[in-house]
Amino acid sequence: MEIDTQKSFVLLHRVKDESFDVLELHDYMLSLQIGVKDFQFCVTNASKKVVLFESYSCLLYTSDAAD
């Protein structure tokens, strides 16, 4: 028996400051926090202000595949 496992992520929270500008990505710092069942990322500007934050949770799907 073979077990097929797939992961999918669902967005839980998003906070985006009005000052966030995709054209200024080279000036931002990216921080990642990765766990077993979730992950978050945070984007800060040069003055360490959070301009974007997102949090995701993992959904795990398993199914039995017949040979």
DSSP file (Angstrom, degrees, kcal/mol; ACC not computed):
  #  RESIDUE AA STRUCTURE BP1 BP2  ACC     N-H-->O    O-->H-N    N-H-->O    O-->H-N    TCO  KAPPA ALPHA  PHI   PSI    X-CA   Y-CA   Z-CA
    1    1 A M              0   0    0      0, 0.0     2,-0.4     0, 0.0    65,-0.1   0.000 360.0 360.0 360.0 137.7    0.0    0.0    0.0
    2    2 A E  E     -A   65   0A   0     63,-1.5    63,-3.3     2,-0.0     2,-0.6  -0.925 360.0-149.9-113.3 135.7    1.3    3.5   -0.9
    3    3 A I  E     -A   64   0A   0     -2,-0.4     2,-0.5    61,-0.2    61,-0.2  -0.925   7.2-153.8-108.8 124.1    0.3    6.6    1.0
    4    4 A D  E     -A   63   0A   0     59,-2.8    59,-1.9    -2,-0.6     2,-0.5  -0.844  12.3-167.8 -97.5 125.4    0.1    9.8   -0.9
    5    5 A T  E     +A   62   0A   0     -2,-0.5     2,-0.4    57,-0.2    57,-0.2  -0.956   7.3 178.8-118.4 130.5    0.7   12.9    1.3
    6    6 A Q  E     -A   61   0A   0     55,-2.7    55,-3.0    -2,-0.5     2,-0.4  -0.978  13.0-151.5-128.8 143.3    0.0   16.5    0.1
    7    7 A K  E     +A   60   0A   0     -2,-0.4     2,-0.3    53,-0.2    53,-0.2  -0.912  13.3 179.0-113.9 143.1    0.4   19.7    2.0
    8    8 A S  E     -A   59   0A   0     51,-2.4    51,-3.8    -2,-0.4     2,-0.4  -0.981  17.0-140.8-137.0 149.0   -1.5   22.9    1.4
    9    9 A F  E     -A   58   0A   0     -2,-0.3     2,-0.4    49,-0.2    49,-0.2  -0.909   7.7-158.7-117.0 140.3   -1.3   26.2    3.2
   10   10 A V  E     -A   57   0A   0     47,-2.5    47,-2.3    -2,-0.4     2,-0.4  -0.955  24.4-118.7-117.8 134.6   -4.1   28.5    4.2
   11   11 A L  E     +A   56   0A   0     -2,-0.4    45,-0.2    45,-0.2     3,-0.1  -0.563  32.8 173.4 -72.1 124.9   -3.6   32.2    5.0
   12   12 A L  E     +     0   0A   0     43,-3.4     2,-0.3    -2,-0.4    44,-0.2   0.828  63.7   8.7 -97.9 -44.3   -4.6   33.0    8.6
   13   13 A H  E     -A   55   0A   0     42,-1.4    42,-2.1     2,-0.0     2,-0.4  -0.995  54.3-177.0-142.3 143.7   -3.5   36.6    8.9
   14   14 A R  E     +A   54   0A   0     -2,-0.3     2,-0.5    40,-0.2    40,-0.2  -0.970   1.7 179.5-141.5 127.7   -2.3   39.4    6.7
   15   15 A V  E     +A   53   0A   0     38,-2.8    38,-2.4    -2,-0.4     2,-0.5  -0.989   7.7 179.1-127.2 121.0   -1.2   42.8    7.9
   16   16 A K  E     -A   52   0A   0     -2,-0.5    36,-0.2    36,-0.2     2,-0.1  -0.974  19.7-141.3-129.1 118.8    0.0   45.2    5.2
   17   17 A D    >   -     0   0    0     34,-2.3     3,-1.8    -2,-0.5    34,-0.1  -0.473  21.6-123.1 -74.5 147.1    1.1   48.7    5.9
   18   18 A E  T 3  S+     0   0    0      1,-0.3    -1,-0.1    -2,-0.1    33,-0.1   0.693 109.6  64.6 -64.9 -17.3    0.1   51.4    3.4
   19   19 A S  T 3  S+     0   0    0      2,-0.0    -1,-0.3    32,-0.0     2,-0.2   0.573  73.0 116.7 -82.8  -8.1    3.8   52.3    3.0
   20   20 A F    <   -     0   0    0     -3,-1.8     2,-0.4    31,-0.3     3,-0.1  -0.423  42.7-177.7 -63.4 129.4    4.7   48.9    1.5
   21   21 A D    >   -     0   0    0     -2,-0.2     3,-2.2     1,-0.1    -2,-0.0  -0.966  25.7-153.6-135.4 116.2    5.9   49.3   -2.0
   22   22 A V  G >  S+     0   0    0     -2,-0.4     3,-1.1     1,-0.3     4,-0.1   0.745  96.8  64.0 -61.3 -23.5    6.9   46.3   -4.2
   23   23 A L  G 3  S+     0   0    0      1,-0.2    -1,-0.3     2,-0.1     3,-0.2   0.593  99.1  55.4 -75.1  -9.8    9.3   48.6   -6.1
   24   24 A E  G X   +     0   0    0     -3,-2.2     3,-2.3     1,-0.2     4,-0.4   0.107  67.3 121.0-107.0  20.1   11.3   49.0   -2.9
   25   25 A L  G X   +     0   0    0     -3,-1.1     3,-1.5     1,-0.3    -1,-0.2   0.811  66.5  65.0 -55.5 -32.7   11.9   45.3   -2.2
   26   26 A H  G 3  S+     0   0    0      1,-0.3    -1,-0.3    -3,-0.2    -2,-0.1   0.685 101.6  50.9 -66.2 -16.7   15.7   45.8   -2.4
   27   27 A D  G <  S+     0   0    0     -3,-2.3    -1,-0.3     2,-0.0     2,-0.2   0.463  97.2  88.4 -96.8  -3.5   15.4   48.0    0.8
   28   28 A Y    <   -     0   0    0     -3,-1.5     2,-0.4    -4,-0.4    17,-0.2  -0.566  66.6-137.3 -98.5 159.4   13.4   45.6    2.8
   29   29 A M  E     -B   44   0A   0     15,-2.6    15,-2.3    -2,-0.2     2,-0.5  -0.941  14.7-147.9-112.5 137.0   14.4   42.8    5.2
   30   30 A L  E     -B   43   0A   0     -2,-0.4     2,-0.4    13,-0.2    13,-0.2  -0.910  12.2-172.0-107.9 129.4   12.6   39.4    5.1
   31   31 A S  E     -B   42   0A   0     11,-2.7    11,-2.4    -2,-0.5     2,-0.4  -0.978   4.8-164.6-120.1 134.4   12.2   37.3    8.3
   32   32 A L  E     -B   41   0A   0     -2,-0.4     2,-0.4     9,-0.2     9,-0.2  -0.932  11.1-170.6-118.8 141.2   10.8   33.8    8.2
   33   33 A Q  E     -B   40   0A   0      7,-2.6     7,-2.5    -2,-0.4     2,-0.5  -0.971  14.7-172.2-128.1 116.5    9.6   31.6   11.1
   34   34 A I  E     +B   39   0A   0     -2,-0.4     5,-0.2     5,-0.2     2,-0.2  -0.935   7.3 172.1-118.4 124.7    8.9   28.0   10.1
   35   35 A G        -     0   0    0      3,-3.1    -2,-0.0    -2,-0.5     0, 0.0  -0.582  47.7 -96.4-116.9-177.7    7.3   25.5   12.3
   36   36 A V  S    S+     0   0    0     -2,-0.2     3,-0.1     1,-0.2    -1,-0.0   0.871 121.9  18.8 -68.1 -38.1    6.0   21.9   11.8
   37   37 A K  S    S+     0   0    0      1,-0.1    21,-3.2    20,-0.0     2,-0.3   0.380 129.7  19.8-116.9   1.7    2.4   23.0   11.2
   38   38 A D  E     - C   0  57A   0     19,-0.3    -3,-3.1   -29,-0.1     2,-0.3  -0.976  53.1-157.9-159.1 169.0    2.7   26.7   10.3
   39   39 A F  E     -BC  34  56A   0     17,-2.0    17,-3.1    -2,-0.3     2,-0.3  -0.984   4.8-165.6-153.0 154.8    4.9   29.5    9.0
   40   40 A Q  E     -BC  33  55A   0     -7,-2.5    -7,-2.6    -2,-0.3     2,-0.4  -0.963   3.0-161.6-134.6 151.7    5.0   33.3    9.2
   41   41 A F  E     -BC  32  54A   0     13,-2.4    13,-2.2    -2,-0.3     2,-0.4  -0.991   2.4-165.5-135.3 152.3    7.0   35.9    7.3
   42   42 A C  E     -BC  31  53A   0    -11,-2.4   -11,-2.7    -2,-0.4     2,-0.5  -0.998   5.5-158.1-136.3 133.7    7.6   39.5    8.2
   43   43 A V  E     -BC  30  52A   0      9,-3.2     8,-3.0    -2,-0.4     9,-1.5  -0.963  15.5-175.0-114.7 125.7    8.9   42.3    5.9
   44   44 A T  E     -BC  29  50A   0    -15,-2.3   -15,-2.6    -2,-0.5     6,-0.2  -0.885  16.5-132.7-120.0 152.7   10.5   45.3    7.6
   45   45 A N    >   -     0   0    0      4,-2.1     3,-2.1    -2,-0.3   -17,-0.1  -0.246  44.7 -81.3 -90.9-174.7   11.8   48.5    6.1
   46   46 A A  T 3  S+     0   0    0      1,-0.3   -18,-0.1     2,-0.1    -1,-0.0   0.780 131.6  52.5 -61.8 -28.8   15.2   50.2    6.9
   47   47 A S  T 3  S-     0   0    0      2,-0.1    -1,-0.3     1,-0.0    -2,-0.0   0.219 120.3-109.9 -92.6  16.0   13.8   51.8   10.1
   48   48 A K    <   +     0   0    0     -3,-2.1     2,-0.4     1,-0.2    -2,-0.1   0.712  68.1 148.5  64.6  25.5   12.7   48.3   11.2
   49   49 A K        -     0   0    0      1,-0.0    -4,-2.1     2,-0.0     2,-0.5  -0.756  53.4-117.7 -86.0 133.7    9.0   49.1   10.8
   50   50 A V  E     + C   0  44A   0     -2,-0.4    -6,-0.3    -6,-0.2     3,-0.1  -0.606  38.9 169.3 -72.9 121.4    6.9   46.1    9.9
   51   51 A V  E     +     0   0A   0     -8,-3.0   -34,-2.3    -2,-0.5     2,-0.3   0.589  67.3  19.4-108.3 -16.5    5.4   46.8    6.4
   52   52 A L  E     +AC  16  43A   0     -9,-1.5    -9,-3.2   -36,-0.2     2,-0.4  -0.943  60.4 172.7-155.2 133.5    4.0   43.3    5.7
   53   53 A F  E     +AC  15  42A   0    -38,-2.4   -38,-2.8    -2,-0.3     2,-0.3  -0.996   4.4 176.2-140.3 134.7    3.2   40.3    7.9
   54   54 A E  E     -AC  14  41A   0    -13,-2.2   -13,-2.4    -2,-0.4     2,-0.4  -0.998  10.5-162.8-139.4 144.6    1.5   37.0    6.9
   55   55 A S  E     -AC  13  40A   0    -42,-2.1   -43,-3.4    -2,-0.3   -42,-1.4  -0.991  10.3-172.6-128.2 133.0    0.8   33.8    8.8
   56   56 A Y  E     -AC  11  39A   0    -17,-3.1   -17,-2.0    -2,-0.4     2,-0.4  -0.923  11.2-151.0-126.6 149.0   -0.1   30.5    7.2
   57   57 A S  E     -AC  10  38A   0    -47,-2.3   -47,-2.5    -2,-0.3     2,-0.4  -0.930  22.3-121.3-118.1 145.5   -1.2   27.1    8.6
   58   58 A C  E     -A    9   0A   0    -21,-3.2     2,-0.5    -2,-0.4   -49,-0.2  -0.693  16.6-161.1 -89.5 133.6   -0.5   23.8    7.0
   59   59 A L  E     -A    8   0A   0    -51,-3.8   -51,-2.4    -2,-0.4     2,-0.5  -0.970  12.8-154.3-109.2 126.8   -3.3   21.5    6.0
   60   60 A L  E     -A    7   0A   0     -2,-0.5     2,-0.5   -53,-0.2   -53,-0.2  -0.891   9.2-170.0-108.8 126.4   -2.2   17.9    5.5
   61   61 A Y  E     -A    6   0A   0    -55,-3.0   -55,-2.7    -2,-0.5     2,-0.4  -0.955   5.2-179.4-115.4 130.9   -4.0   15.5    3.2
   62   62 A T  E     +A    5   0A   0     -2,-0.5     2,-0.3   -57,-0.2   -57,-0.2  -0.975   2.5 174.3-127.4 145.6   -3.3   11.8    3.1
   63   63 A S  E     -A    4   0A   0    -59,-1.9   -59,-2.8    -2,-0.4     2,-0.5  -0.995  31.9-117.8-146.3 148.2   -4.9    9.2    0.9
   64   64 A D  E     -A    3   0A   0     -2,-0.3     2,-0.5   -61,-0.2   -61,-0.2  -0.750  26.8-157.9 -86.4 127.6   -4.3    5.5    0.3
   65   65 A A  E     -A    2   0A   0    -63,-3.3   -63,-1.5    -2,-0.5     2,-0.2  -0.929  12.5-135.0-107.8 124.7   -3.3    4.8   -3.3
   66   66 A A              0   0    0     -2,-0.5   -63,-0.0   -65,-0.1    -2,-0.0  -0.558 360.0 360.0 -78.1 139.4   -3.9    1.2   -4.5
   67   67 A D              0   0    0     -2,-0.2    -1,-0.1     0, 0.0    -2,-0.0   0.459 360.0 360.0 -79.1 360.0   -1.0   -0.4   -6.5
